[in-house]
Amino acid sequence: MMNLDTFVANEIGISLNNFIYNSISIFKYDTHELSEYIKNKCEENPLIYIDEEKIPLAVISSAAESSPGILSELFTHFNCTLAGRRKRAMQFILYSLSPCGFLEAHTSDVSDVTGVSCREAEELLELLKAYENKGIGCTDVYDFLAFQLKNLGKYEEELFTLFMSNLEAVKKGKLDFLEDTTRDNLLGYVKLITENCLLSPIQGGEPEYIEPDATISIEGGSFSITINDYLSDSITFESFEVQSDDRDFKKKIEKYKQEYEELSSILNARKMYMSSVLTIIVNKQREFLLGNSDFLKPLDQNDLAESTSLSPATISRLLANKFIATPQGVRPVKSLLSKECCHGTSVSHVMHLIRNFSGFEKMPDSKISRKLGELGVNLSRRTVNKYKNQILSQK
């Protein structure tokens, strides 16, 4: 594979140092941050514009039909207020929302994929629900109605349970099986709910959909990788004829053109390297992505750096805060990596084995180590303790 300095020298025509300096932020940007960056560059440079004819019609249509943008607003808010694994977990939660704002992942899924504990996942969900008291992140209509009633100070466990367990009877008005007082109270509660509560957190026309940074799909038995970065391919430079005797103006135009060429080249490099890195990941983790395996094969950022001739720092920037849609759902790209810990066995595989030992939670570390050894995985008691505690911390 072509290494970075060769690519920069031959294809871009700018110095490697200049390329690295300008690419540091761009490589780290997720799709949404990158789009804003490109739009800002178009505003700063009068000769750069976005050619909508180069953007796929499906993307333009989706953008035109989307709702006001509450999910994008949430991304921006929590990216600014959270950090580390809590930020990554919240991003995963946001990607796991249905178009109507209900959470489609269980807190245990959030924990397994992002490394936060189930308790932390619950806390993050409460933060999300509390954002402008919208209730985004509730699990279903039942949960959302209860959320709204609690905010109104009108939640009554007995009446609410009676209402939810007799929806058909309420709908048909057949409540004769209830005593008069209970029936009157229930009808009053139903009126309160219908007049004050919504049925989903996100209302309006076509609900908003937040697209991840890349998509893995299966076509004809093979994986196909799409980098969801449409603006990079659509930026265009508007040619401008300059009179030869106006040197200052000519220099200004040349500067604008150089800015365009550097921006375009760095964006193309970002896309090319992301595609290369994801191809390596997909080929390595094929069985996991197909749902044929419950654990990952050994692959880490150093392996990716070695395979692509990129530096570990560049790999880290490319993968930072990136999410990918897979046949197994939307996941952080980094969640598809797992270090080797023992002769071709990944940490993911070891933790999978430990989880499947009956009663491992109370099993002595020495016994777990011995049982792993019987399976050909030789780990010290201390290493076993570390992995077991990681598993327990996610519960």
Phi and psi in degrees as a GROMACS rama.xvg file:
@    title "Ramachandran Plot"
@    xaxis  label "Phi"
@    yaxis  label "Psi"
@TYPE xy
-61.0054  131.802  MET-2
-85.8369  171.984  ASN-3
-64.5582  -46.6259  LEU-4
-67.2706  -34.2257  ASP-5
-65.2345  -43.6701  THR-6
-60.5872  -45.7114  PHE-7
-64.1495  -45.0527  VAL-8
-67.2281  -43.0915  ALA-9
-84.2498  -37.1103  ASN-10
-100.42  -27.5397  GLU-11
-106.36  -37.3685  ILE-12
79.6057  21.4132  GLY-13
-125.152  163.377  ILE-14
-67.0089  150.995  SER-15
-60.7584  -41.5117  LEU-16
-60.3259  -43.7026  ASN-17
-64.6263  -39.7159  ASN-18
-62.1634  -48.7479  PHE-19
-62.288  -43.2256  ILE-20
-59.271  -46.1697  TYR-21
-76.5889  -23.4951  ASN-22
-87.861  -13.8783  SER-23
-53.3991  -50.8983  ILE-24
-74.1643  -43.1348  SER-25
-62.5346  -39.6338  ILE-26
-66.3526  -29.9117  PHE-27
-80.0616  -23.641  LYS-28
-62.6002  140.005  TYR-29
-82.6611  179.749  ASP-30
-56.9677  -41.8925  THR-31
-70.727  -42.3099  HIS-32
-65.7055  -38.1169  GLU-33
-65.2434  -41.4884  LEU-34
-60.543  -43.2868  SER-35
-65.0167  -38.5114  GLU-36
-62.7465  -45.1637  TYR-37
-64.2299  -42.7046  ILE-38
-61.5547  -40.5275  LYS-39
-64.9573  -39.6517  ASN-40
-63.6437  -36.4295  LYS-41
-66.7178  -32.5776  CYS-42
-73.9672  -34.4086  GLU-43
-74.7281  -33.7072  GLU-44
-109.356  112.098  ASN-45
-66.8366  -13.1415  PRO-46
-102.422  2.08994  LEU-47
-105.148  132.345  ILE-48
-144.328  164.015  TYR-49
-95.9375  118.634  ILE-50
-86.9096  103.732  ASP-51
-65.3837  -20.1936  GLU-52
-67.7808  -19.1511  GLU-53
-90.3739  -7.27592  LYS-54
-89.4994  131.835  ILE-55
-53.4004  139.64  PRO-56
-57.8176  -36.5478  LEU-57
-61.8218  -35.0207  ALA-58
-71.2071  -44.2886  VAL-59
-62.4502  -42.1399  ILE-60
-63.6132  -43.6028  SER-61
-63.0705  -40.371  SER-62
-66.9455  -36.889  ALA-63
-70.535  -30.2808  ALA-64
-94.7246  -6.59457  GLU-65
-70.3122  159.891  SER-66
-75.19  177.247  SER-67
-54.232  -19.8552  PRO-68
111.595  34.6693  GLY-69
-63.5853  -36.0519  ILE-70
-67.8125  -40.4799  LEU-71
-62.8958  -38.6009  SER-72
-62.4937  -41.4975  GLU-73
-65.5713  -41.8364  LEU-74
-56.842  -49.0826  PHE-75
-61.7702  -44.7993  THR-76
-61.3613  -51.0971  HIS-77
-76.734  -25.3243  PHE-78
-64.9681  -29.4783  ASN-79
-86.886  -24.4911  CYS-80
-106.438  -13.3265  THR-81
-117.875  163.311  LEU-82
-145.579  164.179  ALA-83
60.4587  -140.641  GLY-84
-70.4989  -25.3558  ARG-85
-67.0111  -39.6021  ARG-86
-64.3113  -45.3069  LYS-87
-63.365  -39.5752  ARG-88
-65.4243  -40.4563  ALA-89
-65.7443  -38.3258  MET-90
-61.198  -42.3328  GLN-91
-62.6478  -40.9731  PHE-92
-60.7552  -44.7501  ILE-93
-64.0377  -38.0239  LEU-94
-70.5099  -18.4105  TYR-95
-94.3506  9.14919  SER-96
-82.67  144.674  LEU-97
-74.5466  165.657  SER-98
-56.6132  -23.1333  PRO-99
-93.7696  0.56053  CYS-100
97.626  8.03766  GLY-101
-89.6555  145.53  PHE-102
-78.8379  125.698  LEU-103
-100.942  -1.02098  GLU-104
-110.903  149.486  ALA-105
-84.1199  156.133  HIS-106
-59.1447  -29.1018  THR-107
-67.4705  -32.6708  SER-108
-65.7178  -43.4838  ASP-109
-59.083  -42.9348  VAL-110
-65.2637  -48.2376  SER-111
-61.5505  -42.1067  ASP-112
-79.5547  -37.0685  VAL-113
-106.556  -13.799  THR-114
90.0628  -2.47698  GLY-115
-79.4715  160.616  VAL-116
-76.536  162.697  SER-117
-61.1492  -34.9715  CYS-118
-63.9269  -43.201  ARG-119
-64.5233  -37.9025  GLU-120
-62.5172  -41.2057  ALA-121
-63.1821  -41.3874  GLU-122
-63.0817  -40.2828  GLU-123
-66.3213  -37.2747  LEU-124
-63.7725  -39.6149  LEU-125
-64.8658  -37.5969  GLU-126
-61.0527  -43.9145  LEU-127
-64.6289  -46.8705  LEU-128
-60.9295  -35.1271  LYS-129
-77.2901  -11.6638  ALA-130
-62.32  110.312  TYR-131
52.8261  23.599  GLU-132
53.6417  35.7078  ASN-133
-82.7523  -22.6431  LYS-134
76.8085  13.9906  GLY-135
-65.0023  130.299  ILE-136
107.953  -5.54827  GLY-137
-61.7045  152.954  CYS-138
-80.0226  -29.7489  THR-139
-163.503  -176.63  ASP-140
-60.8301  -41.5932  VAL-141
-55.4453  -50.8419  TYR-142
-63.7558  -39.2429  ASP-143
-70.1261  -39.8197  PHE-144
-63.1368  -43.2279  LEU-145
-62.0483  -40.2756  ALA-146
-59.4484  -45.921  PHE-147
-66.3468  -42.1833  GLN-148
-64.4787  -37.8306  LEU-149
-65.2639  -38.7793  LYS-150
-65.5446  -31.8808  ASN-151
-80.4858  -9.53369  LEU-152
73.2619  24.5443  GLY-153
-118.604  12.395  LYS-154
-77.6714  124.303  TYR-155
-126.966  111.55  GLU-156
-52.2341  -48.4539  GLU-157
-64.5628  -47.9853  GLU-158
-67.7033  -38.5713  LEU-159
-65.775  -43.6044  PHE-160
-63.0851  -41.1657  THR-161
-62.234  -41.6987  LEU-162
-63.401  -49.7164  PHE-163
-69.4816  -30.2814  MET-164
-84.921  -6.16695  SER-165
-131.025  38.4381  ASN-166
-59.1556  -43.1355  LEU-167
-64.0017  -42.7652  GLU-168
-64.8772  -39.6083  ALA-169
-63.7659  -43.6908  VAL-170
-61.4369  -39.609  LYS-171
-87.7582  -7.17713  LYS-172
73.2616  20.2701  GLY-173
-99.4153  82.9017  LYS-174
-116.583  23.6554  LEU-175
-64.5946  -19.813  ASP-176
-73.3005  -10.5689  PHE-177
-94.8362  151.564  LEU-178
-67.361  155.56  GLU-179
-54.5223  -47.5679  ASP-180
-63.9696  -44.7331  THR-181
-63.7403  -41.1767  THR-182
-62.867  -44.1483  ARG-183
-63.5127  -41.8815  ASP-184
-63.7588  -41.046  ASN-185
-66.0408  -43.9406  LEU-186
-62.4806  -37.6601  LEU-187
-65.1609  -37.091  GLY-188
-70.1692  -38.8734  TYR-189
-61.2109  -42.5249  VAL-190
-62.4378  -41.6321  LYS-191
-59.9857  -44.4683  LEU-192
-65.6229  -48.0531  ILE-193
-65.9937  -29.5255  THR-194
-87.3403  -19.6257  GLU-195
-123.618  -9.58502  ASN-196
-116.714  147.338  CYS-197
-98.2618  166.45  LEU-198
-98.8777  -12.0473  LEU-199
-150.834  150.344  SER-200
-66.3055  -34.8658  PRO-201
-106.27  119.53  ILE-202
-107.549  178.639  GLN-203
107.418  -163.323  GLY-204
-74.0219  -118.43  GLY-205
-72.7122  114.997  GLU-206
-62.2561  155.202  PRO-207
-74.8192  145.09  GLU-208
-126.643  125.764  TYR-209
-96.3577  120.439  ILE-210
-86.0405  134.094  GLU-211
-70.9669  176.747  PRO-212
-70.7174  -26.4159  ASP-213
-153.292  163.407  ALA-214
-133.533  131.666  THR-215
-105.791  122.419  ILE-216
-126.255  161.634  SER-217
-107.363  122.184  ILE-218
-128.777  114.889  GLU-219
59.7866  35.829  GLY-220
83.4983  -2.45497  GLY-221
-116.491  153.858  SER-222
-81.3117  142.507  PHE-223
-124.304  132.707  SER-224
-111.776  127.922  ILE-225
-120.702  126.264  THR-226
-88.3295  116.689  ILE-227
-82.7063  68.8209  ASN-228
-134.729  82.2186  ASP-229
-83.8793  -29.3102  TYR-230
-69.6589  -30.8354  LEU-231
-58.9135  -38.3228  SER-232
-80.6041  -10.7357  ASP-233
-106.011  -5.5  SER-234
-72.7151  138.343  ILE-235
-136.011  146.6  THR-236
-102.237  129.848  PHE-237
-88.4821  111.664  GLU-238
-60.1919  145.432  SER-239
-140.22  119.855  PHE-240
-76.2309  128.733  GLU-241
-118.829  134.205  VAL-242
-67.8705  134.414  GLN-243
-64.9023  -23.6114  SER-244
-84.0105  -8.24387  ASP-245
-99.5164  82.0961  ASP-246
-66.7864  -42.4472  ARG-247
-61.7975  -44.017  ASP-248
-66.4614  -37.6376  PHE-249
-62.9112  -40.7926  LYS-250
-62.9957  -38.5437  LYS-251
-63.0417  -44.3347  LYS-252
-64.8672  -39.9432  ILE-253
-63.6802  -37.3134  GLU-254
-64.0317  -43.9522  LYS-255
-60.524  -40.8894  TYR-256
-67.9238  -40.3277  LYS-257
-63.3219  -40.2687  GLN-258
-59.8835  -41.9751  GLU-259
-63.4091  -46.4761  TYR-260
-63.9177  -39.8494  GLU-261
-67.0738  -44.3215  GLU-262
-61.372  -48.4744  LEU-263
-61.0455  -41.8217  SER-264
-67.115  -42.9866  SER-265
-66.9744  -39.0662  ILE-266
-63.6582  -40.5935  LEU-267
-65.6907  -39.1791  ASN-268
-64.4583  -42.8036  ALA-269
-57.1064  -46.8379  ARG-270
-65.879  -42.2301  LYS-271
-63.8373  -45.7605  MET-272
-72.852  -35.6853  TYR-273
-61.3662  -42.0498  MET-274
-63.3668  -42.0259  SER-275
-63.6583  -45.6109  SER-276
-63.7359  -44.5117  VAL-277
-66.7221  -33.8216  LEU-278
-62.3673  -42.5762  THR-279
-62.9352  -44.9449  ILE-280
-62.1992  -46.4145  ILE-281
-63.2405  -44.1922  VAL-282
-63.9069  -36.9419  ASN-283
-73.7886  -39.964  LYS-284
-101.687  27.4762  GLN-285
-53.6983  -49.781  ARG-286
-64.2682  -37.7785  GLU-287
-65.7693  -44.5391  PHE-288
-67.3483  -28.2035  LEU-289
-81.6437  -8.17222  LEU-290
84.4343  12.7731  GLY-291
-90.7737  -7.35346  ASN-292
-139.258  145.371  SER-293
-96.2658  3.7244  ASP-294
-141.295  164.428  PHE-295
-94.2307  153.632  LEU-296
-83.8548  161.688  LYS-297
-63.8942  123.811  PRO-298
-167.323  123.697  LEU-299
-132.213  -177.061  ASP-300
-65.6052  -31.4373  GLN-301
-66.8546  -37.9775  ASN-302
-62.3271  -42.4196  ASP-303
-65.0898  -39.9105  LEU-304
-62.8976  -42.6485  ALA-305
-65.4458  -38.6791  GLU-306
-74.0359  -27.7626  SER-307
-105.35  -7.93244  THR-308
64.7855  16.3234  SER-309
-89.328  157.562  LEU-310
-74.9911  153.518  SER-311
-55.3584  -33.9266  PRO-312
-65.5839  -39.8217  ALA-313
-67.3651  -41.235  THR-314
-59.6769  -43.8611  ILE-315
-60.2128  -42.1373  SER-316
-65.9084  -40.2802  ARG-317
-63.7473  -33.7055  LEU-318
-93.3076  -13.2619  LEU-319
-60.6158  124.987  ALA-320
57.3394  25.846  ASN-321
-97.6611  139.202  LYS-322
-120.974  148.559  PHE-323
-134.555  136.135  ILE-324
-83.3479  123.158  ALA-325
-123.463  168.632  THR-326
-59.1966  -16.8241  PRO-327
-100.563  13.6712  GLN-328
105.672  174.535  GLY-329
-77.9059  132.258  VAL-330
-139.854  154.271  ARG-331
-63.3203  138.047  PRO-332
-56.9176  -39.2022  VAL-333
-64.4887  -19.9667  LYS-334
-72.948  -7.3285  SER-335
-95.5484  7.27087  LEU-336
-109.296  146.068  LEU-337
-153.311  127.087  SER-338
-69.0117  152.467  LYS-339
-78.7926  133.989  GLU-340
-120.417  -14.9933  CYS-341
-163.568  100.275  CYS-342
44.5511  59.8775  HIS-343
84.7377  2.00446  GLY-344
-101.752  130.312  THR-345
-84.731  160.232  SER-346
-58.5929  -39.834  VAL-347
-58.3105  -42.0753  SER-348
-66.2123  -44.1106  HIS-349
-61.3356  -45.5736  VAL-350
-65.5874  -33.5122  MET-351
-63.2758  -43.4539  HIS-352
-63.4157  -44.4695  LEU-353
-62.079  -44.3633  ILE-354
-57.7031  -31.2606  ARG-355
-90.1269  0.692728  ASN-356
-78.7822  121.629  PHE-357
-59.731  125.258  SER-358
72.0325  25.6351  GLY-359
-60.6242  -26.3659  PHE-360
-56.6586  -38.0616  GLU-361
-106.847  3.96991  LYS-362
-77.153  135.297  MET-363
-58.1748  144.316  PRO-364
-59.4021  -35.8348  ASP-365
-63.832  -36.9839  SER-366
-69.9611  -40.6799  LYS-367
-62.18  -41.9084  ILE-368
-60.6991  -41.2859  SER-369
-66.8507  -41.4007  ARG-370
-67.0507  -36.7204  LYS-371
-65.2758  -39.9189  LEU-372
-60.0047  -36.4372  GLY-373
-64.5598  -22.5169  GLU-374
-95.6168  6.51845  LEU-375
89.0343  10.0223  GLY-376
-112.274  104.416  VAL-377
-98.2739  107.564  ASN-378
-129.428  147.626  LEU-379
-70.548  160.974  SER-380
-60.3131  -37.7831  ARG-381
-64.4265  -41.8898  ARG-382
-66.5597  -40.752  THR-383
-59.7235  -43.4227  VAL-384
-59.6606  -40.195  ASN-385
-62.4909  -46.8447  LYS-386
-70.077  -38.1201  TYR-387
-63.0041  -42.0292  LYS-388
-65.6716  -34.6727  ASN-389
-62.447  -42.01  GLN-390
-64.1143  -46.3815  ILE-391
-66.4187  -31.7082  LEU-392
-68.8228  -18.3914  SER-393
-90.0105  -2.69614  GLN-394
